[in-house]
Every structure is written in C-alpha cells, then in structure tokens.
Amino acid sequence: MKDIYYLSGSGKEKICLDCAPYWMQTGDFMDYSWDYITRNRRITGFEKDVQEHDLTISVFGSTEEEYESNLQHLHDVLEGDVRAMTPGRLYVGGYYLTCYIIASTKADWEYDCGIMDNTLTLATDYPHWVQEETQQFFPQTAGEADSGLNYPYKYDYDYASDEAGLSIWATEHYTASDYQLTIYGPCANPRILVNGKPIGLYDILDPSDYVMIDSRTHTVVKYLANGTSQNKYDYRIKEDGSIFDQIPGGTLTLNWSGLFGFDLTLYKERSEPLWN
C-alpha cells in the first residue's frame, strides 16, 4: 500500500491519510486532463490550468475529546496553509502534488458519534505529480568523495564507471525534467556535459564553497563559507542554448573533469503517480 499524507507548507506538520485517525476512502485526485491550444483549427500544444480535486476521508476518535481534537487539528493545519498562502503537498507514494485544501464538506456524522466522513477539495496551480530523485557524483576516484567535501546524501550504489569524470545514469523516466545542480568546490570554471550539453559557470569555488543551478527558477547562486551568497546568473555557461533547458529522460551520460563533485536532482513529473 502506498503512503498517502499531506505535508504542510511549513514542512512541520504531516497528516497521515492512510492511518488512524484519518483514513482515506476515495477521491478523484488520480484523474487528470490537459487543455489543448489551437490555431487555425489545429492543435498546436497542450497546457494545464488551475485544477480542483476531491478526496474523502473518515475522521475517528476513541473518545469525544480525542475526536474533537482530531477534527480541530485537521482544520488548523489545512486552513493555516491557506491563510498563510503557503501551499502544502499531497504525497502518494514517492510523488507529491503541490496544493491548497480549499473546502471541507462533512457528511454522515453526528456531533457525539466519534466518526465523520469529510470530503476535502484541493486546488493546485501546478497540476503535476513530482518525484525528486538525487544522484551524487564524486570527484576523482569513482565512488569516493574528497575528505574535504561535505555531501548531504549517501548512497549504497553508484553509477560511476572506472574512468574518472564519466558516469551513466539510467533515470527510468520517459520525458525531460527540470533539475537542480549543486557543484562543490574546490574547482575553477566547473562544467558538466549532460548528453553532450554543457551546464556550469565561469567562476572559482574555494573548498567550502558550492553553487546551485536551478532550472525551475532560472537561478545560479554561489554560497560561501562565511554564510553569504552571490548571484552568479551572468557567469553561467551560454553555449548550446540555455543551461536552464530541461534534462532529457532516459539514460544520461555525464562527462566532467573528475576534479570536483556534484549532486544532480531531477524533478520527474507525471500527470498521475506511478501505480506500482
């Protein structure tokens, strides 16, 4: 069974929707639709507008006090995001949908019965289910990181070849994805070729520096050891189109000097979460 839960916009509150006291009953949040764009009576593209979906849960409590507390907690978390204008995330398995819960409709309940069916309506202005997948690529020797680098991720596997500066990543995704690339110093003018397309910047990173390139926000930001940051947008590589182009799906071949390490996160999007 997939984990189904709502994570508040602050990231501090997690409401499990497949375990007590909130049990998922049904919903249409797995449905999707594209709007088509026409010109001269021909379809020229597709897009998605703001969408709404429903999900019905049952809320329980073993005592009247617990029942009321569970109802109150659900309301406070969901409405808190709306009033703060901080969208939460509905997770199904490893995928999430960024959304607000904008309505609550109660049915089949009495004040002191200890159970209520509650249909929640979500609204999303980005109706795509996203899975974030991060792979770490080490400097110099395949599978080993320099002792001076502090990486936030650890893996029991790697896709590195015997040749430093060459790795193959089978993404198992059918279409292109936005990405976030984190490059760690020390290095000068770091450049990574992803299926032959260069991504990087012209700058020097000291041992404790790192730079983050984000295709979603079109930003290039350098973070220094003293806690400050610098906008390096104008230092980005400008060859072969934009570095903010999405990364292709399928198998990726990554080439770089091998003298620095980096993390690559893909934001793999689908119209519905994986069923398996």
C-alpha positions in Angstrom: 0.0 0.0 0.0 1.3 3.5 -0.9 1.9 6.1 1.8 -0.7 8.9 1.5 -0.2 12.0 3.5 -0.4 15.8 3.5 2.7 17.8 4.4 2.0 21.4 5.5 3.5 24.3 3.7 5.9 24.9 6.6 7.0 21.3 6.4 6.4 20.9 10.2 3.0 19.1 10.1 2.4 15.8 8.5 -1.1 14.4 8.3 -1.2 10.7 7.5 -4.3 9.9 5.4 -4.0 6.1 5.4 -3.8 5.5 9.1 -5.7 6.5 12.3 -7.3 8.9 12.9 -7.6 9.9 9.2 -8.5 7.1 6.8 -8.7 7.7 3.0 -11.9 6.5 1.5 -12.0 7.6 -2.1 -11.1 10.6 -4.3 -10.6 11.8 -7.9 -7.1 13.2 -7.3 -5.6 10.5 -9.6 -7.6 11.8 -12.5 -6.0 14.4 -14.9 -6.8 16.4 -18.0 -4.8 18.6 -20.4 -6.2 21.7 -22.2 -5.3 21.9 -25.8 -4.2 25.0 -27.7 -5.5 25.6 -31.2 -4.6 27.7 -34.2 -6.5 27.7 -37.4 -8.5 24.7 -36.0 -5.4 22.6 -35.4 -4.0 21.5 -32.1 -0.7 23.3 -31.6 0.1 22.5 -28.0 -1.2 21.5 -24.6 -1.3 23.2 -21.2 -2.9 22.8 -17.7 -4.9 25.4 -15.9 -5.7 25.6 -12.2 -7.5 22.3 -11.2 -9.6 21.1 -8.3 -9.9 17.5 -7.0 -11.7 15.9 -4.1 -10.6 13.3 -1.6 -12.9 11.8 1.1 -11.5 10.7 4.4 -13.0 9.4 7.6 -12.0 11.0 10.8 -12.1 8.9 14.0 -11.7 9.4 17.8 -12.0 6.8 20.6 -13.3 9.5 23.0 -15.3 12.6 22.4 -12.3 14.7 23.4 -9.9 12.8 21.0 -12.5 13.0 18.2 -12.9 16.8 18.6 -9.1 17.2 18.8 -8.5 15.3 15.6 -11.1 17.4 13.7 -9.6 20.6 15.1 -6.0 19.6 14.2 -7.0 18.8 10.6 -8.7 22.1 10.2 -5.9 24.1 11.7 -3.2 22.6 9.6 -5.1 22.8 6.3 -6.6 26.3 6.8 -3.3 27.5 8.2 -1.7 27.0 4.8 -4.5 28.8 3.0 -4.3 31.8 5.3 -0.5 31.9 5.1 -0.5 31.4 1.3 2.0 28.6 1.7 0.8 25.6 -0.3 1.2 22.1 1.1 2.0 18.8 -0.6 -0.2 15.8 -1.1 2.0 12.7 -1.2 1.1 9.4 -2.9 4.0 7.0 -2.7 7.1 8.9 -3.8 5.2 11.6 -5.7 3.7 14.9 -4.4 1.2 17.4 -5.7 1.6 21.0 -4.5 -1.8 22.3 -3.5 -4.1 24.0 -1.1 -7.1 22.4 0.6 -9.8 25.0 0.0 -13.0 23.3 1.1 -14.3 20.8 3.6 -17.7 19.1 3.3 -19.0 16.9 6.1 -21.4 14.0 5.8 -22.8 11.0 7.7 -22.0 12.4 11.2 -23.5 13.4 14.5 -21.7 15.6 17.0 -21.0 12.8 19.5 -20.8 9.8 17.3 -16.9 9.7 17.1 -16.7 9.4 13.3 -17.2 11.7 10.4 -16.8 11.5 6.6 -15.1 14.6 5.4 -14.7 15.5 1.7 -11.7 17.8 1.1 -11.3 19.8 -2.0 -7.8 20.6 -3.2 -6.8 23.3 -5.7 -3.5 23.3 -7.5 -2.0 25.8 -9.9 0.7 23.3 -10.9 -1.2 20.1 -11.5 1.8 17.8 -12.0 2.9 15.0 -9.7 6.6 15.3 -8.9 9.2 12.8 -7.7 12.6 14.2 -6.7 15.5 11.9 -7.4 19.0 12.9 -6.4 22.3 11.2 -7.5 25.7 12.1 -6.2 28.8 12.1 -8.4 32.1 12.0 -6.7 35.4 13.8 -7.6 38.5 12.0 -8.9 38.1 8.3 -7.9 34.7 6.8 -8.8 32.7 6.2 -5.7 34.9 8.1 -3.4 34.5 11.7 -2.2 37.3 14.0 -1.2 37.6 14.2 2.6 37.3 17.9 2.4 33.8 17.8 0.9 30.7 17.6 2.9 27.9 15.9 1.0 24.3 15.7 2.3 23.4 12.4 0.6 24.8 8.9 1.0 24.1 6.0 -1.3 24.6 2.3 -1.3 25.2 2.3 -5.0 26.7 4.5 -7.7 26.7 4.6 -11.5 30.3 5.7 -11.9 32.5 4.0 -14.4 36.1 3.0 -14.0 37.1 6.2 -15.8 37.1 9.4 -13.6 34.8 12.1 -15.0 32.4 9.7 -16.7 29.1 8.4 -15.3 26.0 6.8 -16.7 22.6 7.4 -15.0 19.5 5.4 -16.1 16.8 7.7 -14.9 13.9 5.4 -15.8 11.8 8.4 -16.8 10.1 8.8 -20.1 10.3 12.6 -20.6 12.5 15.6 -19.9 12.8 17.0 -16.3 13.7 20.2 -14.6 16.7 19.9 -12.3 18.8 21.4 -9.5 22.6 21.0 -9.8 24.9 21.6 -6.8 28.6 21.8 -7.6 31.1 21.7 -4.7 34.5 23.4 -4.6 37.4 23.5 -4.9 37.2 23.9 -8.6 37.6 26.5 -11.4 35.1 27.1 -14.2 33.2 23.8 -13.5 31.4 22.3 -16.5 29.4 19.1 -16.8 28.3 17.7 -20.1 24.9 16.0 -19.8 24.4 14.0 -23.0 26.8 16.4 -24.6 25.1 19.7 -23.4 27.3 21.8 -21.1 25.9 23.0 -17.7 28.1 25.1 -15.4 29.6 28.5 -14.9 32.8 30.6 -15.2 33.9 31.2 -11.6 36.3 29.9 -8.9 34.9 27.9 -6.0 37.0 27.5 -2.8 37.0 24.3 -0.8 33.9 25.3 1.3 32.0 27.0 -1.5 29.2 25.5 -3.6 27.0 26.7 -6.3 23.3 25.8 -7.0 21.9 26.0 -10.5 18.1 25.6 -10.7 16.2 25.2 -14.0 12.8 25.9 -12.4 13.8 29.3 -11.0 16.4 30.2 -13.6 18.9 31.0 -10.9 22.6 30.5 -10.4 23.6 31.1 -6.7 27.0 30.7 -5.1 27.2 30.0 -1.4 30.4 31.0 0.5 31.9 29.6 3.7 31.0 32.8 5.6 27.3 32.2 5.1 26.8 34.8 2.4 25.5 34.1 -1.2 26.2 35.7 -4.5 24.1 35.9 -7.7 26.2 34.2 -10.5 23.5 34.3 -13.2 25.7 36.3 -15.6 28.6 33.8 -15.1 26.6 30.9 -16.4 27.7 28.9 -19.5 25.9 30.3 -22.5 26.9 27.7 -25.1 24.4 25.4 -26.9 21.2 27.0 -25.8 20.3 27.7 -22.2 21.6 25.8 -19.2 18.1 26.0 -17.8 16.7 23.7 -20.5 15.2 20.5 -19.1 17.4 17.4 -18.9 16.3 14.6 -21.3 14.6 11.5 -20.0 16.1 8.0 -20.4 19.8 7.2 -19.9 22.1 10.1 -19.2 25.8 10.2 -20.0 27.6 12.7 -17.7 31.2 13.9 -18.5 33.3 16.3 -16.4 36.9 16.8 -15.5 36.6 14.5 -12.5 38.3 17.1 -10.3 35.1 18.1 -8.4 31.9 16.6 -7.1 28.3 17.5 -7.6 24.8 16.4 -6.9 22.1 16.3 -9.5 18.4 16.3 -8.6 15.8 15.6 -11.2 12.2 16.7 -10.7 10.4 13.9 -12.5 6.9 14.9 -13.4 3.8 12.8 -14.3 0.1 13.5 -14.7 -0.6 10.8 -12.2 1.7 9.0 -9.6 3.2 5.6 -10.5 0.7 2.8 -9.9 3.4 0.3 -9.0 
